[in-house]
Amino acid sequence: MDILRSLSQARRLGPWPGSRSSESRDRHQLARLPTNGGLASEWKGLTFSLPSHVTFKPNSRTRHYENSIQIDASATIVEQCFTELDLMHRWLNPALRCRPIGDWSTDIGARSRFTITVPLLQPSLYSTVVERSPGMIVWEFQGFFSGRDRWECRPTAIGTQLINRFSFEIPNPLVRFGFDTFAARFTQADMQQQLRRLKAVAEREYLITR
């Protein structure tokens, strides 16, 4: 879901890590990043800690992202937030729309189309539900990249832990270079913002139903 929005922002980006104009900014931002429970990652000579797991190998076509968040709501409510279309559109990026192909369903084999609405361009990805069990769903995407987006909620003593794993391949080397250069860090940031928005929706829904 997130890679569409990230690629659309490429023309609005400022200096990137490794450039002289970004060195002081990078040092300032790195000093503010959390260090507890993070994963040490390296990119273009910079070493920093991320509050989630990111696997990035420049010579590989595969990219892996994993984020999690604690939500003060029941697992049932959290699951509804990533399986019911009306609730999904309350936390998805406003520029991103999910439209079912046929009737909306989260059963295995159900298909939908994710489209980002930007001027002149409306890139789309087609998704298919390939795994489904209580509290978990996996969408498989096909388009200018292919991958899987996994959502799983786990009940805890204080609510629910939501885990999002996003793995994908970009076969086209030019598109892959563009993503790694311009959109990789925005994908990670957007995934984290997305989880925070979902958390807010779930906790609001939980209060209403109590």
Residue, then its C-alpha position, 0 to 999 in steps of 0.5 A: m500500500d505504502i510504496l505507491r504513495s512513496l514513489s509519488q513524492a520523489r519530485r518533492l524530496g530534498p537532499w538525501p543521506g550522503s550529500r554534503s547539504s544533508e550531513s548536518r541534518d542527518r546527524h541531527q536526525l540520527a541523534r533523535l532516533p530511538t535506540n531501544g529495541g531498534l535494528a541497526s541498519e546501514w545505508k550509504g555509509l550511515t549507521f542508525s537505529l530504527p524502531s522496527h525491522v528493515t531488511f535492505k540489500p542494494n543488490s537484491r530485488t527484495r525489500h522487507y519492512e516490519n512494524s508493530i504497535q500496541i493498541d488499547a482495544s480488543a483484537t476483534i476491533v483491531e481486526q475489523c480495522f484492517t478487514e472492513l473497507d469503511l474502517m480501512h479508508r479511515w486510516l489509509n492515506p487519503a490519496l490511496r483508495c482500495r476498490p474491490i473487484g466484485d463484492w468486498s471480501t477478505d476470503i482467500g481469493a478475493r481481489s481488489r485494486f489499490t490506486i493512488t490519486v495524484p495529478l495526471l497519474q493513477p498508478s494501481l496495484y491489484s491485490t489478492v487475499v492469499e492467507r486468512s485466519p482469525g486475526m490475520i490476513v495476507w494480501e499479495f500484490q501484482g503490478f509494477f512491483s510484486g509483494r505481500d502485505r501481512w497484517e496480524c493482531r495478537p491479544t495481550a494483557i493490556g490490549t492488542q499488538l498489531i504487526n505489519r510485515f511488508s515484503f516486495e520485489i521490484p524487477n525493473p532495475l530503473v524503478r528499483f533504483g528510483f525507489d531506493t534513492f527517493a522513496a525507501r525512507f518515506t515508505q518506512a515513515d508512512m508505514q509507521q504513520q499508518l499504524r498510528r492512524l489505525k491505532a487511533v481508529a481502533e481505540r475510538e471504535y473500542l470506546i464506542t462499543r464498550 
